Amino acid sequence: MKKILFAIALAVVATACNNQEEHNAQLKEYGIAIEAATRTEVSENDSEEGKFSLQSWGVVPSTSDLKVEIAGNGTTHIWDTLAAFKAENDIPDSEAKNILFPAAPHTVTLSYGEKGVEGWSKAYFEGSTVVEVPKFEIVAQAQVEVILTNSIVAIETTDNFKGYFPQSTFKINGIEWDSAKRELLFMNAGEVTINCEAIRQTGKATNLESKVVLKPTTRHTVLFDLSTAGNTVINVRLDNEIVETIELEFELNDKA
């Protein structure tokens, strides 16, 4: 009887040890290696190719400057740059050695710029992917492409508009438009308000307001055109499509 009880005790201990080993294996940590790329083009309906290149505008970040955020298993790790992440992990682009992560799904997010901030040269790039850190000694490979996530907007006026309004100023969500700037104006995707103060030939000011909806990862052109076919109106075009018609409350030959 004692031998039977002793055998049962041994079996219980062995089972407990095996369960503990399996639990420890599940908690074992492995590395993540990151390979990054940056898309340098956005959509543009006004161009023949349907694309607009960001290369010559000085807003495309180097992959080494991308911010790194890795979230999973209830924790989040952040590095200011991908270069700092690789330096801490001693990664020769294929092996992670120092910073280890529990065997579980992890979201790897790379970004550059200030999210939600609008203004000249305020580009915001972001990209993410989910990797599964395996339960054996293999480094998880995270391949991430970052893209411009906000919108670019430009304002133009036709000769008809300029002929009747020799002077005009525009603001988009309160940011003044300057066609002479060698910079791009970045706005959050969604609805924006465009205010225009147009000075007529008589010297009187006319205030116009229009709302347009911008798409992410897209360069938009907003065109203000003066039409005298029938009623005198301002046609507001977004990428060559009329999105709003503003009827003027005065005659073009108004001399007052």
Salt bridges, closest charged atoms under 4 A:
GLU44 OE2 - ARG219 NH1 2.61
ASP90 OD2 - LYS97 NZ 3.95
ASP93 OD1 - LYS86 NZ 2.60
GLU114 OE1 - LYS122 NZ 3.49
GLU126 OE1 - LYS115 NZ 3.72
GLU137 OE2 - LYS28 NZ 3.03
GLU145 OE1 - ARG39 NH2 3.30
ASP239 OD2 - HIS220 ND1 2.69
ASP254 OD2 - ARG200 NH2 2.85
